[in-house]
């Protein structure tokens, strides 16, 4: 086998030995991996099927609400905020029930759900939210990009409520033209405008004390228990779409999101919440589709609440920067995530992990199974450095920094039974040297890509039973150690080869693979 030059700084030797090719090592799929027409909204069943996760979680069931039902009487020409809010407040005070938005097109400002309220939109109901800042005041307690603030909140907001629902097949339409769209903070980062040492009650962003605002999220309950969202469609969001924050027992099923033209228009962001089920959703977004977040930097460390025990299943990502993403806000940790039987079509990156040296926390025990991807960019990617525009010189990989409370880490990640119909690169790992990505397994995969593999700062990884068709035939490594490729069918025009650099690179093994001799690469003692 011909190898690219290995630099002197790697202090490496290459040992080759021959072995008989095992004809039985060609990767095969023994499990069914869903296609586009087998997932998403159109496949939504009436009942919630039992959840079988590789970690302990709750029994997810549909909520029940008191029998009283109120059909709203709304104006077609005026804002209906007061009418809607008064009905919510009164019905909740009486014990709760269902509030129905009738068929028609209705305007409103921010509304706040209260305990035991099911907010239901009839099939041809359209609830259109104002584009004016004044219709989202006074400010409320919320969290924006992982930092607690007093801000506009969300179009549909709730705080410390129990047993709330947003249901029906109607449509929610985000803020139209107006002062919200004209004054969104775009020229700076939230880290630079919110001081983590300022008490949260004094972090007021209302468009009066500043000449900018944080745009309202679309649906965002905070500190709530038993949250149920089903059937609704969301479009024209000004920011993130569905964002449970500090919630427990959340079910999101059968919703449709279209925010393709919205910058930072994430689909579903689970923010420091636990016991969450997301199923049969269709997301087309201007940023990441299904996203796990857990607080940002110093403020996220102070709050210290994880996103954990989350199941995402039978979902369809149609457009977006990432199909399923962890981060980049990771301070409180993202753990116990199980994503299975999903399809990601026309997304940028398929399975995406993001954080920064200044974000803290990270992710662990992240499991992905039976996923089909057809992508514009990388299939599986870690980006732990970011850009100098967001984190300054922390985006420079070297020198390695001292580990502190803001040092993030990703570990214990399992990805198996996947089909990647198309992508640019199969795997990219841009880790950080002080905490390399650790304990990664990818197995049982069929991959069609332009480039094979590029990993820096990866430790303890196994790639097994994979069929790869690639235009490129090189596996790139930088400070990678304890890496095993086992039973890989390389379908490349030329023989696969290693390109290894970095003083820390060590123990890279390729064995029982088609079109490549068994290879062991070790650092010289």
C-alpha positions in Angstrom: 0.0 0.0 0.0 1.3 3.4 -0.9 1.1 6.0 1.9 1.3 9.7 1.8 4.3 11.2 3.5 4.1 11.2 7.3 5.8 14.2 8.8 8.9 13.9 11.0 7.1 15.6 13.9 4.7 12.6 14.1 7.7 10.4 15.1 5.8 7.5 13.6 6.5 4.1 12.1 4.2 2.1 10.0 3.8 -1.6 10.3 2.1 -3.6 7.6 1.3 -7.3 7.7 -0.7 -9.4 5.3 -3.8 -11.4 6.0 -6.4 -13.2 4.0 -9.3 -11.1 3.1 -12.5 -12.4 4.8 -15.1 -12.6 2.1 -17.8 -12.5 4.8 -16.9 -9.0 6.0 -18.9 -7.0 3.4 -21.2 -4.7 5.3 -24.9 -5.6 5.2 -27.9 -4.1 6.8 -29.9 -6.5 8.9 -32.4 -3.9 10.1 -34.9 -1.7 8.2 -33.9 1.9 7.8 -36.9 4.2 7.0 -37.4 6.1 3.8 -39.0 9.5 3.4 -42.5 8.2 3.0 -42.3 6.2 6.2 -41.7 9.1 8.6 -42.9 12.6 9.4 -46.3 14.2 9.8 -48.3 12.1 7.4 -47.4 9.0 9.4 -48.6 10.4 12.8 -50.7 7.7 14.7 -53.5 8.7 17.0 -51.8 7.2 20.0 -48.3 7.5 21.4 -46.5 4.2 21.0 -44.4 3.0 24.0 -40.9 4.5 24.1 -38.0 2.0 24.3 -34.9 4.0 25.1 -31.4 2.9 26.2 -31.8 4.9 29.4 -34.6 5.4 32.0 -37.4 7.8 31.0 -41.0 8.4 31.8 -44.2 6.8 30.4 -45.2 9.4 27.7 -49.0 9.7 27.5 -51.4 12.2 26.0 -52.7 14.8 28.5 -56.2 15.2 29.6 -57.9 18.5 30.2 -61.2 19.5 31.9 -64.2 19.1 29.7 -65.1 22.8 29.4 -64.6 24.3 26.0 -64.7 27.9 24.9 -64.7 28.9 21.2 -63.1 32.3 20.9 -65.1 35.2 19.3 -62.4 37.2 17.5 -62.1 40.3 15.4 -60.9 40.0 11.8 -59.7 43.6 11.7 -58.1 44.2 15.1 -55.6 42.7 17.5 -57.2 40.0 19.6 -54.6 39.8 22.3 -56.8 41.0 25.1 -59.7 38.8 24.2 -57.5 35.7 24.0 -55.6 36.4 27.1 -58.7 37.2 29.2 -60.2 33.8 28.1 -57.1 31.9 29.0 -56.8 33.6 32.4 -60.5 33.0 33.3 -60.7 29.4 32.2 -57.4 28.5 33.9 -58.7 30.1 37.2 -61.8 27.9 36.9 -59.7 24.8 36.6 -59.0 24.7 32.9 -60.3 23.3 29.6 -59.9 23.8 25.9 -59.9 27.2 24.1 -60.6 26.9 20.4 -59.3 29.3 17.8 -62.0 29.1 15.0 -61.4 28.9 11.3 -60.4 32.3 9.9 -57.4 34.6 10.0 -56.8 36.4 13.3 -54.2 38.9 14.5 -52.7 38.9 18.0 -49.7 39.9 20.2 -48.0 37.7 22.7 -50.2 35.3 24.6 -49.4 33.4 27.7 -50.7 29.9 28.4 -51.8 29.0 32.0 -52.2 25.7 33.7 -54.7 23.1 32.4 -55.3 25.0 29.2 -55.4 23.3 25.8 -55.0 25.9 23.1 -56.6 24.4 20.0 -56.6 25.6 16.5 -59.2 24.4 14.1 -58.1 23.1 10.7 -58.4 26.4 8.8 -57.5 28.7 11.7 -54.6 31.1 11.1 -53.2 32.9 14.1 -51.0 35.8 12.9 -48.7 37.5 15.4 -47.9 41.2 15.4 -44.6 42.5 14.1 -44.5 45.3 16.7 -42.4 45.3 19.8 -45.2 47.0 21.9 -47.4 43.9 21.4 -44.8 41.8 23.3 -44.4 44.0 26.3 -44.0 44.0 29.2 -40.8 42.0 29.2 -40.9 38.5 30.7 -38.3 36.1 32.1 -36.9 33.9 29.4 -33.6 32.5 28.1 -32.1 33.6 24.8 -29.3 31.6 23.2 -28.6 30.0 26.6 -28.5 33.2 28.6 -31.3 34.3 31.0 -32.8 37.7 30.3 -36.0 39.8 30.7 -37.1 40.1 27.1 -40.0 39.8 24.7 -40.3 36.1 25.4 -42.3 34.1 22.8 -45.3 34.5 20.7 -46.9 31.8 22.7 -45.3 31.9 26.2 -45.8 30.1 29.5 -44.0 30.3 32.8 -44.4 27.8 35.7 -47.6 26.3 34.2 -48.6 22.6 34.5 -50.5 20.6 31.9 -50.6 22.9 28.9 -51.3 22.0 25.2 -51.1 23.5 21.8 -53.1 21.3 19.4 -55.1 21.1 16.2 -54.1 21.4 12.5 -54.3 25.1 12.2 -51.5 27.5 11.4 -49.3 29.9 13.4 -47.7 32.7 11.5 -44.9 34.6 13.0 -44.3 38.4 13.3 -44.8 40.2 10.0 -43.1 43.4 9.0 -42.6 46.0 11.7 -40.4 47.1 14.6 -39.4 43.6 15.6 -38.0 42.7 12.2 -36.4 46.2 11.9 -34.5 46.0 15.3 -33.2 42.5 15.7 -29.7 42.4 17.2 -27.5 41.2 14.3 -24.2 43.1 14.6 -23.1 41.7 18.0 -23.2 38.5 20.1 -25.3 38.0 23.1 -22.2 37.4 25.1 -21.0 40.9 24.5 -24.3 42.7 25.3 -25.4 40.7 28.4 -23.0 40.8 31.4 -23.2 37.5 33.3 -22.6 39.4 36.6 -25.7 41.5 36.2 -28.7 40.2 38.1 -31.2 38.6 35.8 -34.0 41.0 36.8 -31.8 43.8 35.5 -31.0 42.3 32.2 -33.9 44.1 30.5 -34.1 44.1 26.7 -37.3 45.9 25.7 -36.3 48.0 22.7 -36.4 51.1 24.8 -33.2 51.0 26.7 -31.4 49.7 23.6 -31.9 50.4 19.9 -32.2 46.6 19.3 -34.1 43.6 20.6 -33.9 39.9 20.9 -36.6 38.6 18.5 -39.4 36.6 20.2 -39.3 32.8 19.9 -42.4 31.2 18.5 -43.5 28.8 21.2 -41.5 28.7 24.4 -42.7 27.5 27.8 -40.3 28.0 30.6 -40.3 26.1 34.0 -43.3 24.1 32.9 -44.4 20.5 33.5 -46.5 18.4 31.1 -46.2 20.3 27.9 -48.0 18.9 24.8 -47.7 20.2 21.3 -49.4 18.4 18.4 -50.5 19.0 14.8 -49.9 22.7 14.4 -47.9 24.3 11.5 -45.5 27.2 12.1 -44.1 29.6 9.6 -42.4 33.0 9.3 -40.8 32.8 12.7 -38.6 35.7 13.7 -36.2 33.4 15.6 -36.2 29.8 17.1 -39.6 28.0 16.7 -40.4 25.6 19.5 -38.2 26.0 22.6 -39.1 24.3 25.9 -36.8 25.8 28.6 -36.4 24.2 32.0 -39.4 21.9 31.3 -40.1 18.3 32.4 -42.4 15.9 30.5 -42.6 17.4 27.0 -44.2 15.8 24.0 -44.0 17.4 20.5 -45.6 15.4 17.8 -46.8 15.8 14.2 -45.9 19.5 13.9 -44.7 21.2 10.7 -42.1 24.0 10.7 -41.1 26.2 7.8 -38.5 28.8 8.6 -36.2 28.4 5.7 -35.9 32.2 5.1 -35.3 33.0 8.8 -31.8 33.6 9.9 -31.3 31.5 13.1 -34.7 30.0 12.4 -34.1 26.7 14.4 -36.9 24.2 14.3 -37.1 22.6 17.7 -34.7 23.5 20.4 -34.8 21.5 23.7 -33.2 23.8 26.2 -32.1 22.4 29.6 -35.3 20.2 29.7 -35.8 16.6 30.5 -38.0 13.7 29.7 -38.8 14.8 26.1 -40.4 12.9 23.2 -40.3 14.4 19.7 -42.0 12.3 17.0 -43.4 12.5 13.4 -42.4 16.1 12.8 -41.5 17.8 9.5 -38.9 20.6 9.8 -37.7 22.9 7.1 -35.6 25.6 8.7 -33.2 28.5 8.3 -30.8 27.0 10.8 -30.6 23.7 12.7 -33.7 21.4 12.6 -33.8 19.2 15.8 -31.5 20.8 18.4 -30.4 20.0 21.9 -29.1 22.9 24.0 -28.2 23.4 27.7 -27.1 27.0 28.4 -24.2 29.2 27.3 -20.9 29.9 29.1 -20.8 31.5 32.5 -24.6 31.9 32.7 -25.2 28.4 31.7 -22.7 27.1 34.2 -24.5 29.2 36.9 -27.9 27.7 36.1 -26.4 24.2 35.6 -29.4 22.4 34.1 -28.9 19.6 31.7 -30.9 18.5 28.7 -31.4 14.8 29.3 -33.6 11.8 28.6 -34.7 13.0 25.1 -36.1 10.7 22.4 -36.4 11.8 18.8 -38.1 9.3 16.4 -39.9 9.0 13.1 -39.0 12.6 12.1 -38.2 14.2 8.8 -35.7 17.1 8.3 -36.2 18.6 4.9 -34.0 21.7 5.0 -31.6 23.1 7.6 -28.0 23.6 8.7 -28.1 20.4 10.7 -30.5 17.5 10.8 -30.0 16.7 14.5 -27.6 19.0 16.4 -26.1 19.1 19.9 -25.1 22.6 20.8 -23.6 25.0 20.4 -24.9 26.0 23.9 -23.8 23.0 26.0 -22.9 24.4 29.5 -25.4 22.3 31.6 -24.6 19.1 29.6 -26.6 17.2 27.0 -27.0 13.6 28.0 -29.1 10.6 27.3 -30.3 11.5 23.8 -31.8 8.7 21.6 -32.5 9.5 17.9 -33.9 6.7 15.8 -35.8 6.0 12.7 -35.4 9.4 11.1 -34.7 10.8 7.7 -32.7 13.9 6.9 -33.1 15.2 3.3 -31.4 18.2 1.8 -29.9 19.3 5.1 -26.4 20.7 5.4 -24.9 18.4 8.0 -26.7 15.3 9.1 -25.6 14.5 12.7 -24.0 17.6 14.1 -22.1 18.4 17.3 -21.2 22.0 18.2 -19.7 23.8 21.1 -16.9 26.3 21.9 -14.1 26.5 24.4 -16.1 29.3 26.2 -19.4 27.3 26.3 -18.7 24.7 29.0 -20.4 21.3 29.5 -20.7 19.2 26.4 -22.5 16.0 25.6 -22.4 12.3 26.7 -24.4 9.1 26.1 -25.7 10.2 22.7 -27.2 7.4 20.6 -28.3 7.4 17.0 -29.8 4.5 15.2 -31.6 3.7 11.9 -31.1 7.0 10.1 -31.2 7.8 6.4 -29.4 10.9 5.1 -29.2 12.7 1.8 -27.0 15.8 2.5 -25.4 18.8 1.0 -22.4 18.8 3.4 -20.8 16.5 5.9 -22.7 13.5 7.3 -21.3 13.4 10.8 -19.4 16.4 12.2 -17.9 17.8 15.4 -17.0 21.5 15.5 -15.6 22.5 18.9 -13.5 25.5 17.9 -15.9 27.9 16.1 -14.7 31.1 14.4 -12.6 34.0 15.5 -15.5 36.2 15.0 -17.4 34.5 17.8 -14.7 33.4 20.2 -11.6 35.3 19.2 -8.3 33.4 19.6 -10.0 30.5 21.3 -10.9 29.4 17.8 -7.2 28.7 17.3 -6.6 25.0 18.0 -3.2 25.4 19.5 -1.9 26.0 22.0 -3.9 23.6 24.1 -5.6 25.5 26.9 -5.8 24.6 30.6 -9.0 22.7 31.4 -11.4 24.8 33.4 -15.2 25.0 34.1 -15.8 26.4 30.6 -14.0 23.5 28.8 -16.5 21.4 26.9 -16.3 17.7 26.1 -18.1 15.2 23.9 -17.9 11.5 24.9 -19.7 8.2 24.7 -21.4 8.5 21.3 -22.9 5.6 19.3 -24.1 5.8 15.7 -25.2 2.6 14.0 -27.5 1.3 11.2 -27.3 4.3 8.9 -27.6 5.0 5.2 -25.9 8.1 3.8 -27.1 8.4 0.2 -25.0 11.4 -0.5 -22.7 13.8 1.4 -19.4 15.7 0.9 -17.4 14.1 3.8 -18.4 11.0 5.8 -16.9 12.1 9.1 -15.2 15.4 10.2 -13.9 15.8 13.8 -12.6 19.2 14.7 -12.1 18.7 18.4 -9.9 20.5 20.9 -6.6 19.1 22.1 -7.3 19.5 25.8 -10.5 17.4 25.6 -10.6 15.3 22.5 -13.8 13.7 21.3 -13.8 10.4 23.2 -15.4 7.0 22.9 -17.1 7.1 19.5 -18.5 4.1 17.7 -20.0 4.1 14.2 -21.1 0.8 12.8 -23.3 -0.8 10.2 -23.3 2.0 7.6 -23.6 2.4 3.8 -22.0 5.7 2.7 -21.7 7.6 -0.6 -19.4 10.6 -0.2 -16.8 12.7 -1.9 -14.3 12.6 0.9 -13.7 9.9 3.4 -12.5 11.0 6.8 -10.8 13.9 8.6 -10.3 13.8 12.3 -8.3 15.9 14.7 -8.3 15.4 18.4 -10.2 12.1 18.4 -9.6 9.4 21.0 -10.9 5.8 21.4 -13.0 5.4 18.3 -14.2 2.3 16.4 -15.6 2.2 12.9 -17.0 -1.2 12.0 -18.9 -2.9 9.2 -19.1 0.1 6.8 -19.5 0.2 3.0 -18.0 3.4 1.7 -18.1 4.7 -1.9 -15.9 7.7 -2.1 -14.1 9.8 -4.7 -11.3 10.5 -2.2 -9.2 7.7 -0.8 -7.4 9.3 2.1 -8.0 9.0 5.8 -6.6 12.2 7.5 -5.6 12.2 11.2 -4.2 14.9 13.4 -3.5 14.0 17.1 -5.8 11.0 16.9 -5.2 7.9 19.0 -6.7 4.5 19.6 -8.6 4.4 16.3 -9.9 1.2 14.8 -11.4 0.6 11.4 -12.7 -3.0 11.1 -14.5 -4.6 8.2 -14.6 -1.6 6.0 -15.4 -2.0 2.3 -13.6 0.9 0.6 -15.0 1.5 -2.9 -12.4 4.0 -4.1 -10.7 4.6 -7.4 -7.3 4.1 -5.8 -6.2 2.2 -2.7 -7.1 3.9 0.5 -4.2 5.5 2.4 -3.4 7.1 5.7 -2.2 10.7 6.2 -1.2 11.0 9.9 0.2 14.1 11.6 0.6 15.3 15.2 2.8 14.3 18.1 -0.1 12.7 19.9 -1.3 10.5 17.1 -0.9 6.8 18.0 -2.4 3.4 17.5 -4.4 3.7 14.3 -5.5 0.3 13.1 -7.2 -0.8 9.8 -8.1 -4.5 9.7 -10.2 -7.0 7.8 -11.1 -4.4 5.2 -11.6 -4.7 1.5 -9.1 -3.0 -0.8 -6.7 -2.2 2.1 -4.2 -4.3 3.7 -4.2 -4.7 7.5 -2.4 -1.7 8.8 -1.2 -0.6 12.2 0.2 2.9 12.7 2.1 3.6 16.0 4.0 6.5 17.3 7.7 5.8 17.7 8.8 5.3 21.3 
